[in-house]
Amino acid sequence: MVWLRDAVLPDDGLPDDIYRLAVPIWCETNHEELAEKLGPEYACGFTYGLERGLILANLKPEWARALSHLPRIDYLEAHAEEDPLDWEDDAEKTVRAIPVTIPWREIKP
């Protein structure tokens, strides 16, 4: 039996993948435009925050789930006319951009 907790990322590593691939998805722009608009350090800060958020969500999933409702409520109030499912779309794009693999190994009884 293979457990999802055994999933691993590609060899090049999470920080690089988040910086290169996830930042443009979630910020809806490329690195150059993001640096011009918010400064060159913004993408690094975003990457750091997402990494720590992933750690928190795994260590304390109930807390992270409850806390996530607050920005979601604010987002929906500020973007009532827009598609309220774009966070789900961004999450799906991120999953496809940074796939995980499950190492198939035999578990002995």
C-alpha atoms as one frame of an Amber mdcrd trajectory, in Angstrom:
protein
   0.000   0.000   0.000   1.281   3.490  -0.873   0.467   6.440   1.345  -0.038
   9.992   0.138   2.256  11.183   2.933   5.073   9.553   0.974   4.625  11.899
  -1.991   7.818  13.673  -3.040   8.609  16.645  -5.236  10.947  16.735  -8.229
  14.694  16.849  -7.480  15.140  20.566  -8.245  13.358  21.473  -5.039  10.344
  23.285  -3.749  11.678  26.844  -3.271  12.889  27.085  -6.858   9.667  25.595
  -8.229   7.474  27.911  -6.171   9.524  30.944  -7.205   9.655  30.064 -10.905
   6.262  28.439 -11.392   3.790  29.249  -8.612   4.491  32.962  -8.125   3.353
  33.896 -11.659   0.218  31.756 -11.266  -0.906  33.264  -7.955   0.216  36.826
  -8.725  -1.208  36.657 -12.266   1.835  38.313 -13.813   5.417  37.550 -14.746
   8.443  38.208 -12.538   9.524  41.330 -14.421   6.160  43.072 -14.103   5.876
  41.987 -10.490   9.312  43.469  -9.703   8.399  46.754 -11.397   5.099  47.018
  -9.558   5.991  45.720  -6.073   9.791  45.563  -5.943  12.310  42.854  -6.765
  11.992  41.203  -3.351   8.237  40.606  -3.556   8.467  37.244  -5.348  10.999
  35.980  -2.785   8.707  37.051   0.054   5.764  35.369  -1.612   7.775  32.168
  -2.018   8.871  32.235   1.628   5.295  32.821   2.805   3.879  30.021   0.671
   6.534  27.587   1.923   5.750  28.424   5.549   2.023  28.255   4.825   2.453
  24.740   3.449   4.331  23.710   6.574   1.655  25.193   8.821  -1.145  23.572
   6.824   0.473  20.178   7.275   1.325  20.546  10.944  -1.959  22.175  11.982
  -4.446  21.561   9.157  -7.508  22.404  11.248  -6.066  25.788  12.178  -4.947
  26.593   8.626  -8.366  25.592   7.263 -10.204  27.793   9.758  -7.866  30.733
   9.167  -8.204  30.485   5.382 -11.852  31.481   5.625 -10.959  35.043   6.686
  -9.079  36.133   3.535 -11.613  34.223   1.442 -14.493  36.248   2.932 -12.599
  39.514   2.331 -11.793  38.428  -1.215 -15.406  37.594  -2.045 -16.623  40.912
  -0.650 -14.082  42.855  -2.726 -14.525  40.839  -5.933 -18.246  40.106  -6.024
 -18.496  40.400  -9.824 -15.530  38.156 -10.568 -15.409  34.393 -10.630 -15.219
  33.330  -6.975 -13.496  30.090  -7.961 -10.209  31.552  -9.200  -8.338  30.464
  -6.072  -9.325  26.902  -6.870  -8.169  27.460 -10.456  -4.832  28.847  -9.241
  -4.421  25.873  -6.907  -5.094  23.466  -9.783  -2.609  25.294 -12.036   0.007
  25.084  -9.269  -0.572  21.359  -8.795  -0.122  20.808 -12.526   2.985  23.037
 -12.687   4.689  21.381  -9.689   3.573  17.757  -9.702   4.361  15.359  -6.896
   5.163  11.709  -7.315   4.421   8.821  -5.049   7.340   6.419  -4.807   5.968
   2.946  -5.323   7.556   0.648  -2.841   6.455  -2.572  -1.355   5.398  -2.390
   2.265   6.133  -5.606   4.035   3.576  -6.913   6.547
